[in-house]
């Protein structure tokens, strides 16, 4: 038996949606222009030569360079590494916060969110002070006898990854914590009462029900870190060169707007592909969940 909807109520709902859409149109128009016009300008610049002629020479030069593909690989490696550590560190932390008493959870969440209230530049230079050869971490390691000499923790891939994980962990934690907090505690108690161990409860109840939050946090982390610039520039010390660093050097050193625009388009295409992949994976997960529920 299907429920019938009052035509008057349906008309009121449509009228309300049109009213709110009309209210948002000016803002949507401004945001759309601010997003689309720069992209169109970059596309135009990518085909312009230094003489003002249109050509695909910039694409041939950039895409045939080994430095471009090396920067692309570095970009993906940094994003994947940051995502992996955020999942490994953030998921247990979100579970601990969701299991804690509200007052304790709010206090711990405030400490977790504290890095977001500080400038990324300040935080990055803070890690530089901590990780350099004469920094606090190496001083503690050598002073305690754990290492015989200072470890190379900065001006390399490791230092860059540490700084990026520190920045992205709170952003990953927020949707995961929200998803785990909304899990019905009775489901966990029922699983435990039927003899499930803590590991089995986490694997069969908590993680499947919080998969949406983990997926959302992973999407935020991966796409956001693709365009990171300040952290690789400071903590990488010129040895870690993702696409964002390549774009800056192409402009600052060679003043080559055409090649920099091609690199920017490559970065946009990479973000779009990753976004489509995440959306497709999420729809597939939702379809499998629906099929399982019907079965």
N, C-alpha and C positions, 0 to 999 in steps of 0.2 A: 504494500500500500504506500503510495507516494503522497507526501504532504503537499498541500496546495498553498501557494503564496498569494496573499491579498494583492490584487493589481495596484491598489492605491498605495500600499506600503512600498511595493517595488518601484512605483513611479517616484515616490518621495526619496527613496534611496538613490535612484539615478540622478535626481535633481540635486541632492546633497553632494554627490560625487562631482558633478559638473561644476557646482559652486566652488568647492575647494580646489578643483583643478584650475578654475579661472583665477582664483586668488594666487595660486602658485606660478602662473604663467610668466609674470615679469621676472621672478627669480630664476625660473628655468631658462628663460631666454638669455639672461645675463650670464649664468653659469655655462650654458651651452656655447655662447660666443667665446667666453674665456677659455673654454676647453678646446673648441674646434679651430678657431682662428690660428693659434700658435702651431697646431699640427699641420694645418694647410700651408702655413708659411715655411715650416721645416721641410715639407714635401717639395715645395717650389724651390727652396734653396738647394736641396739635394741634387737637382737637375741643372743648376746653374754653374757654369765654369767661371774662372776668374775674369774672363773677358766678357761675361754677361750673356754668353750663348747657352742654349739648352742642349744637354748631352747626358749620356749615361756613363760618362767617363768617371765620375765620382764613385759610382757603384762598382765599376770594374776595378778601380784602384783599391777601394776599401775591402771588397769581398775577396780579392786575390791576395791580400796581405795576410801573412801568418800571424801578425800581431793582433789582428782583429779576432781571429778564431781563438787565439790564446786568451784574449780578454774575455771572450764569450764563455770559454770553459771555466775561467776563474770566477766569473760572475755566477754561473750555475753552481760551482763547487761551494762558494761562500753561502749562497742561498740554501742549498741542501744541507750543508753542515750546520748552519744556524737553525734550520728547521728541526734537524735530528736532535740537537741538544735541547731545544725548547720543548720538544715532545718528551724527552727523557727526564728533564728537570721539572717541567711545568705540570705534567700530568699527575705525578705523585704529590706535588705541592698543592694542586687544586683539590685532590682527594683529601689531603690533610685539612685544608681550609673548610671544605664542605662538611667534614666530619666533626670539626671543632664546635664548641659552643659559640653562639652568635657574637658575644662580646669579644672572645678571643679571636674569632675569625675576622672581625672588623679591625681589630688592632693589627693583626698580622697582614691583612690586606693593605692597610695604610703603609706599612713598612715596604711591602712589595711595590706599591705604586709610587713610593718616594722618588725613584730615579726619573719618573716622568715629569716631576716638578722641577727638574734641573735641566739646564741647557745641555744639548747633546755635545756641544763643543767642550763645555766644562767637564762633563763625564768622560769624554774621550781623553782629554789631557790628564784627568785623574788616573785613568788606567795607564797612561804613559808613565806617570810617576811611580805607580805600583809595580809595573812590569819591567822597567828598564834594568840594565845590568847592575846598577847601584841602587835599585829601587827597594821598597820595603819587602816585597815577596822574596827576592833573591837574597836580601840581607838576612831574612829569617831562615831561609833554607840553608845557606852557608854557615850561619851562626849556630844552627842546631846540629850541624854535621850531616844533614841529609844529602847534601850535594857538596862536592869538592870545589866546584867553581860555579859562577853564575850561569843560569840557564838562559838560552836565547828565547825570551818570551815576548819580545816586541820587535817591530820592524820586520815582521814576517806574517805568514798565513795564520799562525797560532794566535798572535796578539790581536790581529784583525778579527778573528772569529770570536775571541773572548769579548771584545768590545761590542760586537754585533749581537751576540747572545744576551749580554747584559741589557742592551737597549730593547730587544724584542721580547724578552721573557714576560714582562708584565702584559704586553699586548696579546700574547698567546694565552696567558693565564685567565684573562677576563672572560672570554666566551666558554672556556672549559669549566671554570669555576661555576659560572651561571648554569651550565648544563648539569653538572653534578649536584648542585644545590637543589635543583628541581626534581631530582630522583626521589620517588616515594620511599621513605625509610622502611615501610612495611614490606616492600619487596626484598630488601636486604635482610630483614629479620626472618622473613619466610624462608629464604634460601639457607640462612644459617640454621634455622630450626629443622631443616630437612637434612642436615649433616654436611652441608657444603663448607669447605675450608675457606679461609680468608682469600687465598689465591683464586679459588674457584668462583667466589662471589665477585671478585674484581673482574675476572675474565669473562664470566657468563652474564653478569647483571650490570655492573657499573660501567664498564667500558662500552658495551653495545648501546646502552641508553645515553651515554655521553658522547657518542661518536659524532653527532652533529656539531657539538661545541668544539671537539678536537679538530674536526674538518674545517670549521670556520676559522679557528685560530691558525691552523696550518696555512690556509689560503692567505690570511693577512700577513703572516711572517714571510712566506715565500715571495709573494708579489712585492711587498714593501722592501725587502732586502735586495731585490734586483737592482734598484736604483740608488743604493747606498753610496755616498761620496765622502763625507767627513771622516768617518771611522777608517776606511781603507787608506785615505790620504794621510792621516796622522799616525795610526798604528801600523800601517803597512810600510811606511818609510820609503816609498818608491819601489818596493819589491813586489807589492801586491797590486795588480793593475786590472781591475774589472772594467767594464765598458764605460762606466761613469768617469773613471780616471782618464781613459783614452779620449773621451770627448773633451774634457778640460784641457788636456795637453795638446790636442789637435788645434784647439782655439788659441791657447796662450802662447804656444811655441811657433805654430805655422800660420796662424790666422786663417785657417782653411775652413770656411763656413760650409762649403759643399760637403767635404768629407765628414765634418762633425755632424752635419744634418743626416747623412747616411747612417752614421753610428747611432744617432738618436732614433731614427726609424727602425733600425735593427733592435734597439732596446724596446721600443714600443711593440714591435711584432713579437718579441720574446714574451713580454708581459701578456699580450693578447692570447698567445698560444697557451701559456700556463693557465690563464684564467679560463679558457675554454676547456682545457683538460680537467681542471678542478670542478667546473660546473658539470661536465659530462660524468665524472666519477661520482659526484654527489647525486645526480639523477639516477645513476645506476644503482647506487646504494639504496636510495629511496624506493626504487622499483623492486629490488630484491626484498626489502623489508615488507613492502605491501604484499608481494607474492607469498612470503613466509606467513604473514598474518592470515591471508585467505586460506592457505593450506591448513 
